[in-house]
Amino acid sequence: MTLAHKTPLTPLDDAFTPEGGKQLPAPLKSLRDIRSKAITGMALPNRRTENWKYSSRYLKLDPELAPQTQATGDADYRSVEGVYRLVIRNGLVDLESSALPTGDGIDIRRFADLDDVTAQSVARKLDTTLDHGTTQLAALNTARLEDGVLIRLSADTSVDQPVYIQYVTDAGASGSNYPRVMVEAGQGSKMTLVEEYISNGDQPVLVDSVSELLLDDSANITYIRLCMDPANVRHIGATGVKVGANARFDSHCIGFGGDLRRHDLQVRLEGQGGYARLNGIALTQDRQHYDNHTAIDHVVPNCDSDENYRCLAADRSHAIFNGRIHIHPDAQQSHADMNNKNLLLSTNAEIDTKPELEIYADDVTCAHGATVGQLDEGSLFYLTSRGIDRDTAATMLSMAFVHELVGQVPLEDIREAVNTRLTDFIEASFRRAAE
């Protein structure tokens, strides 16, 4: 499952080279073919690739991990009430298992069902939100594009329920899949978008997902990303966002570790008055690996961003946070704040954090900070001296460490599900430590 440092690098195009994309409209098929040629000879990231130096040894595109095909039978996914559900199964859209909105103002369509004019528009916008110099595997996603989803909001549309995308990998399935989503939020529109990744099997699976969100002026998107599937999944995800004038992007990314979990979240504030909030929680145990990379580009003046990521690492797991804020020369009157706090639940766990500020304007207010520590012995003593056993006290303090961020998730059902999983995670970690 791992690559030793002496193992020859595997070119992306040699990992598996299927013929595909035949159901795509011509403009998207052409883009796929262009990307397929572009990755020819491109090697996987390695230890000398700066933004992959902690994770490259976990990355391997096994020849047997061929792209999955369309599944048959019923999908196995968690039931969620009060949402518009879109199921992407083994990387491909499953309309039969979905429950999509039918009203005016929102249009959700498969790439395969787009007319040529719309497909041409989508092809021009795909890959424009991400820096492929740092998200190399996003290029592989486009080169292996089989289908995707376009979510388009008309101007001033307010979607009455969250759009809930469930990425399902079937039990018994193995291989790789490449889900792709594009969101175009029209001027003044508003929507909550949830992405949840669900794996029902015990076979090794590679998921290489890309989501791109384009927010027009005054649009408001709340984005929730949940990765709580089993540890045998190697999941590489990239989310690219462009924020227009007076638009707001509010992000909550919550994930549990796996064999390899990597997420790149890149946000560009391209219109004055734009705002981005990036909240994130990562949890790792056993020998799991989680690598979070974020980038916020302040391109124009008078934009604000707030970022707060926290991590709990137990056992012999490894968590990474790399956050970058880039203030461009014209981005005067920018306000940016980044905070990364990390808690080690084991002396054998490892956390690496690297907050970065690149400031090329002089009239800005920016701050960043990062901490890595263990549970405070004084707080533990205070609780145990009042009759609380040490494991319960440690669980209470660990829950409190991430409680603020969980509480900011706007959907109650998700908050409850995350809190339940958090409690199980923390209690199990302390039980193993006591054995």
C-alpha positions as a printed Julia matrix, in Angstrom:
435×3 Matrix{Float64}:
   0.0    0.0     0.0
   2.99   2.33    0.33
   5.84   3.5    -1.83
   9.34   3.19   -0.43
  11.59   6.12   -1.28
  13.67   3.98   -3.66
  10.67   2.79   -5.66
  10.67   4.18   -9.23
   8.05   6.85   -9.75
   4.89   5.82  -11.54
   3.84   8.13  -14.38
   0.19   9.08  -14.05
  -0.58   7.88  -17.55
   0.9    4.43  -16.81
  -1.18   3.83  -13.7
  -4.11   2.83  -15.89
  -5.01   4.01  -19.37
  -8.65   3.21  -20.14
 -10.61   4.48  -23.05
 -13.47   6.51  -21.69
 -15.52   9.65  -21.7
 -17.54   8.44  -24.67
 -20.85   9.63  -23.21
 -19.58  13.18  -22.68
 -20.64  16.03  -24.99
 -17.97  16.92  -27.54
 -16.55  19.99  -25.7
 -16.02  18.01  -22.49
 -14.69  14.98  -24.31
 -12.19  17.27  -26.02
 -11.1   18.71  -22.66
 -10.69  15.19  -21.3
  -8.51  14.21  -24.24
  -6.36  17.33  -23.84
  -5.79  16.59  -20.15
  -5.02  12.94  -20.92
  -2.25  14.02  -23.26
  -1.03  16.66  -20.81
  -0.37  14.14  -18.04
   1.67  11.86  -20.32
   4.96  11.27  -18.57
   3.9   13.26  -15.49
   5.16  11.5   -12.35
   3.36  11.07   -9.1
   4.28  13.57   -6.38
   7.3   12.38   -4.4
   9.28  13.31   -1.3
  10.92  16.17   -3.18
   7.52  17.64   -4.06
   7.18  20.25   -1.31
   3.41  20.1    -0.84
   3.47  16.28   -0.83
   6.6   15.64    1.23
   4.69  14.14    4.17
   2.19  12.16    2.1
   3.82  10.96   -1.1
   4.87   7.6     0.36
   1.2    6.79    0.95
   0.27   7.58   -2.63
   0.21   4.73   -5.08
  -1.97   4.29   -8.14
  -1.95   0.51   -8.3
  -2.37  -0.97  -11.78
  -5.21  -3.09  -10.41
  -7.08   0.05   -9.34
  -8.83   0.4   -12.69
 -11.72   2.87  -12.89
 -14.97   1.43  -11.61
 -17.93   0.95  -13.9
 -21.57   1.84  -13.4
 -23.02  -0.17  -10.5
 -26.24  -2.12  -10.58
 -28.8   -2.73   -7.83
 -29.71  -0.44   -4.96
 -27.2    1.96   -3.49
 -26.4    1.72    0.23
 -26.34   5.21    1.69
 -27.3    6.98    4.89
 -30.85   8.32    4.83
 -31.05  12.08    5.37
 -34.33  13.94    5.75
 -35.16  17.44    4.57
 -32.6   17.64    1.77
 -32.34  17.36   -1.99
 -30.25  14.23   -2.45
 -27.82  13.57   -5.27
 -26.1   10.17   -5.26
 -22.79   9.69   -7.06
 -22.09   5.99   -6.97
 -18.65   4.56   -7.69
 -17.84   7.92   -9.26
 -20.85   8.04  -11.59
 -24.17   9.84  -11.21
 -27.02   7.62   -9.96
 -30.21   9.5   -10.82
 -32.48   6.63   -9.74
 -31.25   6.9    -6.15
 -31.38  10.71   -6.15
 -34.17  13.09   -5.18
 -33.54  16.36   -7.0
 -35.38  19.69   -6.84
 -37.92  20.39   -9.56
 -38.65  24.08   -9.03
 -37.43  27.12  -10.93
 -34.08  28.7   -10.22
 -31.98  25.57   -9.73
 -30.84  23.2   -12.45
 -28.94  19.98  -11.67
 -27.78  17.95  -14.66
 -25.27  15.28  -15.54
 -22.47  16.39  -17.83
 -23.61  13.68  -20.24
 -27.02  15.38  -20.56
 -25.74  18.89  -21.32
 -26.39  20.49  -24.68
 -23.31  21.57  -26.63
 -23.66  25.27  -25.73
 -23.81  24.55  -21.99
 -21.1   21.92  -22.27
 -18.83  24.43  -24.02
 -19.42  26.91  -21.19
 -18.62  24.26  -18.57
 -15.5   23.14  -20.45
 -14.18  26.72  -20.41
 -14.67  26.95  -16.63
 -13.45  23.52  -15.52
  -9.97  23.57  -13.98
  -9.98  27.37  -13.6
 -10.28  27.41   -9.8
  -7.32  25.18   -8.91
  -3.57  25.57   -9.13
  -2.47  22.3   -10.73
   1.06  23.0    -9.6
  -0.1   22.09   -6.09
  -3.09  19.86   -6.91
  -1.51  17.49   -9.4
  -4.1   14.76   -8.92
  -6.89  17.15   -9.97
  -5.43  16.99  -13.48
  -5.79  13.22  -13.34
  -9.45  13.65  -12.43
 -10.09  15.64  -15.6
  -8.07  13.2   -17.68
 -10.24  10.34  -16.39
 -13.54  12.23  -16.59
 -16.47   9.9   -17.3
 -19.33  12.1   -16.13
 -19.98  14.91  -13.7
 -22.65  17.16  -12.26
 -23.48  20.77  -13.02
 -25.46  22.64  -10.35
 -26.57  26.01  -11.64
 -28.45  28.61   -9.58
 -30.24  31.47  -11.29
 -29.86  35.01   -9.98
 -31.58  35.67   -6.63
 -32.52  32.02   -6.16
 -32.62  30.81   -2.56
 -32.7   27.02   -2.38
 -35.12  26.0     0.36
 -33.29  22.8     1.38
 -29.64  21.76    1.39
 -28.35  20.0    -1.71
 -26.81  16.86   -0.24
 -24.34  14.95   -2.43
 -23.54  11.43   -1.26
 -20.48   9.85   -2.86
 -21.08   6.13   -2.37
 -18.64   3.28   -2.93
 -20.43  -0.07   -3.01
 -19.59  -3.02   -0.78
 -17.27  -5.38   -2.61
 -16.21  -2.68   -5.04
 -12.55  -1.95   -5.63
 -10.74   0.29   -8.05
 -10.72   4.03   -8.51
 -13.33   6.67   -9.2
 -13.19  10.29  -10.26
 -16.31  12.24   -9.26
 -16.6   15.79  -10.57
 -18.98  18.59   -9.53
 -19.29  22.17  -10.75
 -21.48  24.76   -9.02
 -22.39  28.06  -10.67
 -24.12  30.33   -8.16
 -25.79  33.28   -9.88
 -25.85  36.82   -8.57
 -27.58  37.04   -5.18
 -28.28  33.29   -4.99
 -28.07  31.25   -1.8
 -27.58  27.54   -1.14
 -26.21  25.05    1.38
 -24.17  22.3    -0.29
 -23.17  19.14    1.59
 -20.72  16.55    0.3
 -20.52  13.26    2.2
 -18.21  10.38    1.27
 -19.45   6.88    2.12
 -17.59   3.61    1.56
 -19.44   0.38    2.27
 -16.74  -2.13    1.38
 -13.46  -3.46    2.71
 -11.56  -3.49   -0.57
  -8.88  -0.88   -1.32
 -10.4    2.08   -3.12
  -8.92   5.26   -4.56
 -11.23   8.28   -4.75
  -9.91  11.31   -6.65
 -12.64  13.94   -6.38
 -12.83  17.53   -7.61
 -15.48  20.14   -6.85
 -15.44  23.67   -8.26
 -17.68  26.49   -7.04
 -18.11  29.79   -8.87
 -19.87  32.45   -6.79
 -21.19  35.45   -8.68
 -21.59  38.82   -6.96
 -23.56  38.69   -3.67
 -23.97  34.91   -3.84
 -23.93  33.03   -0.54
 -22.8   29.4    -0.38
 -22.47  27.32    2.77
 -20.28  24.31    2.03
 -20.07  21.26    4.31
 -17.69  18.4     3.53
 -17.86  15.15    5.52
 -15.35  12.3     5.22
 -16.25   9.63    7.73
 -15.83   6.49    5.62
 -13.53   3.55    6.52
  -9.77   3.67    6.78
  -9.13   1.5     3.72
 -10.04   4.36    1.38
  -7.32   6.48   -0.17
  -9.12   9.72   -0.78
  -7.58  12.65   -2.63
  -9.94  15.59   -2.92
  -9.68  19.12   -4.26
 -12.18  21.96   -3.86
 -11.67  25.17   -5.83
 -13.71  28.32   -5.21
 -13.98  31.74   -6.83
 -15.77  34.42   -4.81
 -17.26  37.49   -6.48
 -17.99  40.97   -5.1
 -19.9   40.96   -1.79
 -20.26  37.18   -2.04
 -19.77  34.84    0.91
 -18.27  31.35    1.06
 -18.73  29.58    4.39
 -16.91  26.24    4.62
 -16.96  23.43    7.2
 -14.71  20.44    6.4
 -14.79  17.53    8.83
 -12.9   14.32    8.26
 -11.54  11.18    9.85
  -8.27   9.73    8.62
  -7.69   6.79    6.31
  -4.83   4.99    4.6
  -4.41   8.36    2.9
  -6.7   11.33    3.24
  -5.71  14.49    1.4
  -7.83  17.58    0.79
  -6.83  20.76   -1.02
  -9.18  23.72   -0.51
  -8.31  26.76   -2.63
 -10.31  29.99   -2.49
  -9.84  33.11   -4.62
 -11.47  36.35   -3.46
 -11.9   38.08   -6.83
 -14.54  40.75   -6.08
 -14.41  43.57   -3.55
 -16.36  42.87   -0.38
 -15.93  39.11   -0.77
 -15.68  36.96    2.34
 -14.48  33.42    3.06
 -14.65  31.43    6.26
 -12.78  28.12    6.37
 -13.42  25.86    9.35
 -11.93  22.38    9.51
 -11.65  19.4    11.86
  -9.36  16.42   11.24
  -9.17  13.29   13.39
  -6.67  10.46   13.03
  -6.04   7.21   14.91
  -4.22   3.87   14.55
  -1.76   4.51   11.67
  -4.04   6.79    9.68
  -2.82   9.73    7.64
  -4.6   13.05    7.01
  -3.16  15.94    5.0
  -5.07  19.24    4.81
  -3.84  21.97    2.47
  -5.64  25.3     2.18
  -4.94  28.43    0.16
  -6.77  31.77    0.22
  -5.87  34.34   -2.42
  -6.88  37.95   -1.75
  -6.77  39.23   -5.32
  -8.63  42.56   -4.97
  -9.04  45.15   -2.19
 -11.49  45.09    0.71
 -11.94  41.34    1.22
 -11.98  39.39    4.49
 -11.11  35.81    5.37
 -11.15  33.79    8.58
  -9.65  30.32    8.89
  -9.75  27.96   11.86
  -8.56  24.35   11.58
  -8.17  21.91   14.47
  -6.84  18.37   14.65
  -6.88  15.49   17.12
  -4.25  12.78   16.5
  -4.16   9.5    18.44
  -2.1    6.27   18.51
   0.58   6.31   15.77
  -1.32   8.45   13.3
   0.0   11.44   11.37
  -1.84  14.67   10.59
  -0.66  17.6     8.48
  -1.94  21.13    8.06
  -0.52  23.54    5.51
  -2.4   26.81    5.18
  -1.41  29.7     2.93
  -2.83  33.21    2.68
  -1.64  35.22   -0.32
  -2.31  38.97   -0.33
  -1.81  40.21   -3.9
  -0.26  43.66   -4.6
  -3.61  45.3    -5.4
  -5.42  43.77   -2.41
  -5.23  46.75   -0.06
  -7.54  46.84    2.97
  -7.48  43.04    3.2
  -8.28  41.41    6.53
  -7.13  37.82    6.99
  -6.79  35.6    10.03
  -5.58  31.98   10.19
  -5.5   29.78   13.27
  -4.46  26.14   13.52
  -4.64  24.28   16.84
  -3.61  20.66   17.24
  -3.96  18.18   20.08
  -1.87  15.03   20.46
  -3.77  12.25   22.24
  -0.73   9.95   22.19
   3.0   10.42   22.56
   3.42   8.34   19.39
   1.15  10.48   17.21
   2.64  13.12   14.93
   1.33  16.47   13.72
   3.07  18.81   11.29
   1.72  22.31   10.78
   2.86  25.05    8.43
   0.88  28.32    8.33
   2.08  30.71    5.63
   1.46  34.39    4.9
   2.53  36.01    1.63
   1.79  39.73    1.77
   2.49  42.04   -1.16
   0.32  44.99   -0.05
   1.06  47.39    2.79
  -2.39  48.44    4.04
  -3.63  45.11    5.4
  -4.47  43.41    8.69
  -3.27  39.82    8.79
  -2.45  37.3    11.5
  -1.66  33.63   11.7
  -0.76  31.14   14.39
  -0.34  27.44   15.06
   0.01  25.31   18.18
   0.68  21.62   18.85
   0.19  20.31   22.37
  -1.22  17.67   24.68
  -4.05  17.69   27.17
  -3.41  20.14   29.97
  -2.49  18.28   33.16
  -3.84  21.11   35.3
  -7.27  20.83   33.71
  -7.2   17.03   34.06
  -6.29  17.36   37.74
  -9.1   19.85   38.31
 -11.7   17.47   36.86
 -10.37  14.31   38.52
 -10.18  16.06   41.89
 -13.94  16.51   41.61
 -14.64  12.83   41.23
 -14.46  12.45   37.44
 -12.33   9.51   36.29
  -9.32  10.38   34.16
 -10.6    8.87   30.87
 -13.9   10.73   31.17
 -12.06  13.94   31.99
  -9.76  13.48   29.0
 -12.77  12.84   26.76
 -14.48  16.0    28.02
 -11.41  18.13   27.34
 -10.89  16.61   23.9
 -14.52  17.23   22.95
 -14.24  20.8    24.2
 -11.21  21.3    21.93
 -13.36  20.98   18.79
 -16.76  21.89   20.25
 -16.65  25.48   18.99
 -16.16  24.43   15.38
 -18.75  21.65   15.5
 -21.22  24.14   16.93
 -20.77  26.42   13.91
 -21.99  23.74   11.47
 -25.43  25.09   10.51
 -27.29  21.74   10.16
 -28.39  20.07   13.4
 -28.47  16.52   11.98
 -24.87  16.84   10.89
 -23.79  18.31   14.23
 -25.36  15.36   16.03
 -23.77  12.8    13.7
 -20.35  14.43   14.06
 -20.62  14.64   17.85
 -21.55  10.95   18.06
 -18.63   9.95   15.87
 -16.29  12.26   17.78
 -17.25  10.72   21.11
 -16.69   7.2    19.78
 -13.34   8.24   18.29
 -12.03   9.86   21.47
 -13.26   7.17   23.88
 -11.77   4.41   21.71
  -8.46   6.27   21.54
  -8.16   6.45   25.31
  -9.21   2.8    25.72
  -6.43   1.71   23.38
  -3.93   3.92   25.18
  -4.83   2.25   28.49
  -4.37  -1.3    27.16
